[in-house]
Amino acid sequence: MEPYSIGKYISYIQRINQKELTGLLKPYGIGGGGHHSYLKTILHNPGLNQDQLTNEVKFDKATTTRCVKQLEEEGYVERTVDGHDRRSYRLYPTQKAKDFEPTLGQIFEQFNRHLTECLTEAEQEQLAVLLQKIYDSKLQ
């Protein structure tokens, strides 16, 4: 059997990761497709606009619009018209989102532990450094 490329492994792990994470978040009304990334970003940057959100989470504008709409419908996000640009919306976490933030953090923490449980602590640190290095090189 031929070994897969690094990109293929990353792709496989990402798909498995998203499927499992979607299952963990479904009871809270947070769907797949990166909804959790959008919510986490809005929680940490209240008042950012949709363009800023799109740039931060590295998805396209259509996906951002769809996810924000769904998070708004579930009561996690509210959109307000930007006072300086009436064509733009500012995004804020609702009280429901703020109350859910500790649970979301626990889910991420538990999930990351599960994802890397086959690695030693040194291997986990090494993996994180190497992935960060690849990520940073793609931003240049």
Backbone as CSV, one residue per row, in Angstrom:
resi,resn,N_x,N_y,N_z,CA_x,CA_y,CA_z,C_x,C_y,C_z
1,MET,0.843,-1.191,0.000,0.000,0.000,0.000,0.882,1.245,0.000
2,GLU,0.588,2.164,-0.897,1.354,3.404,-0.978,0.977,4.338,0.170
3,PRO,1.958,5.015,0.722,1.620,5.996,1.768,0.917,7.196,1.141
4,TYR,-0.006,7.765,1.891,-0.718,8.964,1.438,0.161,10.186,1.627
5,SER,-0.206,11.234,0.944,0.492,12.498,1.123,0.054,13.124,2.446
6,ILE,0.830,14.047,2.924,0.490,14.755,4.167,-0.847,15.466,4.010
7,GLY,-1.052,16.077,2.847,-2.318,16.770,2.589,-3.506,15.832,2.685
8,LYS,-3.341,14.620,2.207,-4.427,13.635,2.253,-4.737,13.272,3.704
9,TYR,-3.709,13.047,4.510,-3.935,12.739,5.929,-4.631,13.896,6.640
10,ILE,-4.172,15.104,6.363,-4.803,16.279,6.988,-6.267,16.356,6.573
11,SER,-6.537,16.100,5.309,-7.907,16.127,4.802,-8.772,15.063,5.482
12,TYR,-8.256,13.842,5.584,-9.004,12.763,6.244,-9.286,13.096,7.707
13,ILE,-8.261,13.560,8.397,-8.430,13.907,9.812,-9.446,15.028,9.964
14,GLN,-9.404,16.018,9.079,-10.352,17.134,9.144,-11.789,16.644,8.972
15,ARG,-12.013,15.761,8.016,-13.375,15.260,7.789,-13.885,14.461,8.982
16,ILE,-13.041,13.614,9.534,-13.424,12.843,10.727,-13.682,13.796,11.887
17,ASN,-12.787,14.760,12.042,-12.882,15.761,13.102,-14.212,16.504,13.029
18,GLN,-14.558,17.002,11.854,-15.792,17.767,11.700,-17.030,16.916,11.971
19,LYS,-16.999,15.683,11.510,-18.146,14.794,11.731,-18.367,14.551,13.227
20,GLU,-17.303,14.253,13.945,-17.418,13.995,15.381,-17.807,15.259,16.144
21,LEU,-17.203,16.373,15.793,-17.503,17.627,16.487,-18.943,18.064,16.220
22,THR,-19.409,17.859,15.001,-20.792,18.181,14.673,-21.744,17.366,15.546
23,GLY,-21.418,16.101,15.757,-22.244,15.257,16.612,-22.287,15.748,18.053
24,LEU,-21.155,16.225,18.551,-21.102,16.736,19.925,-21.884,18.039,20.085
25,LEU,-21.923,18.855,19.033,-22.552,20.169,19.128,-24.021,20.170,18.705
26,LYS,-24.449,19.114,18.037,-25.822,19.048,17.539,-26.873,19.248,18.639
27,PRO,-26.710,18.656,19.830,-27.724,18.862,20.873,-27.910,20.334,21.286
28,TYR,-26.929,21.167,20.956,-26.993,22.587,21.314,-27.492,23.451,20.157
29,GLY,-27.862,22.811,19.049,-28.363,23.550,17.898,-27.283,24.204,17.062
30,ILE,-26.062,23.729,17.224,-24.950,24.269,16.450,-24.588,23.220,15.407
31,GLY,-24.781,23.585,14.147,-24.588,22.635,13.066,-23.143,22.475,12.658
32,GLY,-22.960,21.693,11.620,-21.631,21.476,11.061,-21.222,22.660,10.202
33,GLY,-20.231,22.438,9.368,-19.802,23.494,8.458,-19.053,24.620,9.133
34,GLY,-18.483,24.350,10.292,-17.684,25.370,10.946,-18.449,26.337,11.819
35,HIS,-19.721,26.054,12.105,-20.501,26.954,12.957,-19.776,27.269,14.263
36,HIS,-19.150,26.253,14.829,-18.450,26.459,16.104,-17.300,27.453,15.954
37,SER,-16.627,27.445,14.790,-15.542,28.401,14.565,-16.075,29.833,14.512
38,TYR,-17.207,29.996,13.853,-17.826,31.323,13.778,-18.248,31.798,15.161
39,LEU,-18.908,30.917,15.917,-19.382,31.301,17.241,-18.221,31.663,18.155
40,LYS,-17.181,30.847,18.147,-16.013,31.113,18.991,-15.385,32.465,18.630
41,THR,-15.279,32.743,17.336,-14.687,34.007,16.891,-15.542,35.197,17.303
42,ILE,-16.845,35.079,17.165,-17.750,36.170,17.567,-17.696,36.375,19.081
43,LEU,-17.614,35.296,19.843,-17.502,35.412,21.294,-16.231,36.154,21.692
44,HIS,-15.147,35.915,20.965,-13.866,36.536,21.312,-13.669,37.915,20.682
45,ASN,-14.521,38.254,19.695,-14.405,39.543,19.003,-15.778,40.168,18.802
46,PRO,-16.507,40.456,19.874,-17.849,41.012,19.692,-17.800,42.330,18.930
47,GLY,-18.728,42.463,17.981,-18.824,43.695,17.217,-18.103,43.656,15.889
48,LEU,-17.457,42.554,15.553,-16.806,42.512,14.249,-17.859,42.389,13.155
49,ASN,-17.495,42.782,11.933,-18.461,42.682,10.845,-18.250,41.365,10.090
50,GLN,-19.137,41.075,9.141,-19.091,39.784,8.456,-17.834,39.625,7.612
51,ASP,-17.332,40.711,7.024,-16.089,40.612,6.257,-14.916,40.259,7.174
52,GLN,-14.861,40.895,8.320,-13.800,40.583,9.277,-13.911,39.128,9.748
53,LEU,-15.140,38.691,9.979,-15.371,37.310,10.400,-14.910,36.332,9.318
54,THR,-15.267,36.623,8.068,-14.858,35.770,6.946,-13.336,35.646,6.892
55,ASN,-12.646,36.770,7.034,-11.180,36.756,7.006,-10.596,35.986,8.181
56,GLU,-11.217,36.105,9.325,-10.704,35.461,10.534,-10.839,33.938,10.481
57,VAL,-11.962,33.442,10.011,-12.196,31.989,10.039,-11.750,31.291,8.755
58,LYS,-11.371,32.069,7.744,-10.832,31.522,6.492,-11.846,30.706,5.698
59,PHE,-13.105,31.143,5.719,-14.147,30.554,4.878,-14.544,31.598,3.843
60,ASP,-15.407,31.225,2.911,-15.870,32.183,1.909,-17.071,32.968,2.447
61,LYS,-17.407,34.058,1.742,-18.481,34.956,2.197,-19.844,34.266,2.255
62,ALA,-20.124,33.399,1.279,-21.424,32.710,1.265,-21.566,31.787,2.475
63,THR,-20.504,31.076,2.812,-20.540,30.194,3.982,-20.710,31.014,5.253
64,THR,-20.011,32.140,5.328,-20.141,33.014,6.498,-21.581,33.492,6.648
65,THR,-22.177,33.957,5.562,-23.556,34.450,5.607,-24.509,33.359,6.077
66,ARG,-24.363,32.172,5.528,-25.232,31.047,5.890,-25.060,30.653,7.363
67,CYS,-23.816,30.562,7.818,-23.573,30.170,9.206,-24.053,31.220,10.195
68,VAL,-23.813,32.485,9.888,-24.272,33.559,10.769,-25.794,33.536,10.861
69,LYS,-26.449,33.340,9.727,-27.912,33.281,9.716,-28.417,32.141,10.606
70,GLN,-27.795,30.982,10.498,-28.217,29.839,11.307,-27.928,30.062,12.790
71,LEU,-26.780,30.653,13.099,-26.476,30.957,14.502,-27.444,32.005,15.054
72,GLU,-27.837,32.933,14.210,-28.822,33.947,14.618,-30.173,33.278,14.877
73,GLU,-30.581,32.374,13.997,-31.861,31.673,14.158,-31.881,30.814,15.415
74,GLU,-30.731,30.284,15.813,-30.637,29.463,17.028,-30.482,30.315,18.287
75,GLY,-30.351,31.628,18.114,-30.288,32.522,19.267,-28.901,32.752,19.834
76,TYR,-27.853,32.427,19.073,-26.481,32.606,19.554,-25.847,33.929,19.130
77,VAL,-26.349,34.509,18.052,-25.739,35.716,17.483,-26.829,36.714,17.145
78,GLU,-26.514,37.995,17.342,-27.406,39.035,16.865,-26.616,39.968,15.950
79,ARG,-27.293,40.386,14.897,-26.693,41.305,13.932,-27.304,42.685,14.136
80,THR,-26.454,43.695,14.145,-26.938,45.071,14.218,-26.299,45.857,13.081
81,VAL,-27.050,46.801,12.535,-26.537,47.620,11.443,-25.382,48.464,11.967
82,ASP,-24.305,48.502,11.206,-23.120,49.284,11.552,-23.473,50.762,11.480
83,GLY,-23.206,51.504,12.533,-23.517,52.927,12.578,-22.739,53.760,11.569
84,HIS,-21.595,53.275,11.121,-20.760,54.010,10.177,-20.984,53.575,8.729
85,ASP,-21.502,52.369,8.542,-21.739,51.840,7.194,-23.028,51.033,7.232
86,ARG,-24.108,51.634,6.800,-25.428,51.017,6.925,-25.591,49.761,6.074
87,ARG,-24.630,49.485,5.181,-24.677,48.261,4.379,-24.040,47.087,5.127
88,SER,-23.393,47.372,6.229,-22.643,46.369,6.973,-23.324,46.056,8.306
89,TYR,-23.112,44.857,8.768,-23.675,44.435,10.059,-22.553,44.113,11.038
90,ARG,-22.773,44.476,12.271,-21.888,44.098,13.375,-22.488,42.864,14.032
91,LEU,-21.640,41.951,14.437,-22.085,40.684,15.020,-21.727,40.629,16.497
92,TYR,-22.715,40.253,17.294,-22.533,40.191,18.741,-23.062,38.862,19.267
93,PRO,-22.390,38.316,20.262,-22.925,37.108,20.893,-24.107,37.477,21.780
94,THR,-25.110,36.637,21.794,-26.252,36.854,22.687,-25.894,36.328,24.072
95,GLN,-26.788,36.543,25.017,-26.574,36.001,26.355,-26.520,34.471,26.302
96,LYS,-27.326,33.885,25.442,-27.302,32.422,25.265,-25.900,31.966,24.853
97,ALA,-25.276,32.680,23.935,-23.925,32.334,23.486,-22.913,32.502,24.619
98,LYS,-23.041,33.597,25.358,-22.118,33.843,26.472,-22.261,32.762,27.542
99,ASP,-23.497,32.355,27.804,-23.728,31.291,28.785,-23.189,29.949,28.296
100,PHE,-23.198,29.744,26.985,-22.743,28.488,26.386,-21.213,28.426,26.245
101,GLU,-20.543,29.566,26.309,-19.091,29.621,26.064,-18.287,28.641,26.922
102,PRO,-18.527,28.524,28.232,-17.759,27.542,29.009,-17.978,26.103,28.523
103,THR,-19.206,25.775,28.164,-19.508,24.439,27.648,-18.791,24.212,26.330
104,LEU,-18.796,25.215,25.462,-18.101,25.109,24.182,-16.611,24.874,24.409
105,GLY,-16.041,25.595,25.338,-14.626,25.414,25.668,-14.337,24.008,26.175
106,GLN,-15.223,23.484,27.018,-15.047,22.117,27.518,-15.143,21.095,26.392
107,ILE,-16.072,21.315,25.465,-16.216,20.403,24.333,-14.945,20.421,23.490
108,PHE,-14.405,21.603,23.206,-13.166,21.707,22.431,-12.002,21.041,23.159
109,GLU,-11.901,21.294,24.450,-10.815,20.722,25.239,-10.891,19.195,25.252
110,GLN,-12.073,18.680,25.519,-12.289,17.229,25.531,-12.009,16.640,24.149
111,PHE,-12.473,17.318,23.134,-12.301,16.817,21.778,-10.823,16.788,21.386
112,ASN,-10.072,17.838,21.705,-8.648,17.869,21.387,-7.881,16.793,22.148
113,ARG,-8.265,16.536,23.394,-7.639,15.445,24.151,-7.886,14.114,23.452
114,HIS,-9.129,13.896,23.035,-9.485,12.657,22.349,-8.726,12.529,21.020
115,LEU,-8.601,13.622,20.302,-7.936,13.633,19.003,-6.463,13.252,19.121
116,THR,-5.824,13.659,20.200,-4.378,13.443,20.331,-4.007,12.415,21.398
117,GLU,-4.975,11.642,21.868,-4.686,10.699,22.947,-3.690,9.612,22.552
118,CYS,-3.493,9.386,21.266,-2.543,8.372,20.814,-1.111,8.904,20.798
119,LEU,-0.927,10.175,21.110,0.394,10.806,21.090,0.890,11.087,22.503
120,THR,2.199,11.039,22.664,2.778,11.463,23.938,2.672,12.980,24.016
121,GLU,2.922,13.524,25.189,2.874,14.976,25.346,3.906,15.651,24.443
122,ALA,5.103,15.065,24.355,6.146,15.626,23.495,5.721,15.578,22.026
123,GLU,5.081,14.502,21.607,4.600,14.385,20.225,3.492,15.398,19.942
124,GLN,2.634,15.615,20.933,1.566,16.611,20.761,2.161,17.996,20.555
125,GLU,3.150,18.333,21.362,3.806,19.638,21.233,4.505,19.762,19.886
126,GLN,5.186,18.698,19.478,5.884,18.709,18.198,4.893,18.856,17.036
127,LEU,3.797,18.123,17.110,2.772,18.209,16.068,2.212,19.628,15.981
128,ALA,1.917,20.221,17.123,1.365,21.583,17.141,2.350,22.572,16.518
129,VAL,3.628,22.442,16.835,4.650,23.337,16.277,4.744,23.163,14.767
130,LEU,4.750,21.921,14.296,4.872,21.660,12.864,3.643,22.136,12.088
131,LEU,2.464,21.890,12.629,1.244,22.359,11.960,1.196,23.882,11.916
132,GLN,1.610,24.528,13.008,1.655,25.998,13.034,2.635,26.515,11.989
133,LYS,3.758,25.843,11.840,4.764,26.254,10.855,4.194,26.168,9.436
134,ILE,3.508,25.080,9.132,2.891,24.932,7.805,1.822,26.005,7.604
135,TYR,0.979,26.194,8.607,-0.090,27.199,8.525,0.496,28.585,8.276
136,ASP,1.495,28.962,9.065,2.102,30.287,8.915,2.699,30.477,7.529
137,SER,3.290,29.422,6.968,3.899,29.535,5.639,2.843,29.776,4.569
138,LYS,1.624,29.310,4.793,0.544,29.492,3.820,-0.066,30.886,3.895
139,LEU,0.179,31.607,4.974,-0.358,32.960,5.126,0.498,34.009,4.428
140,GLN,1.711,33.632,4.084,2.638,34.602,3.480,2.378,34.782,2.012
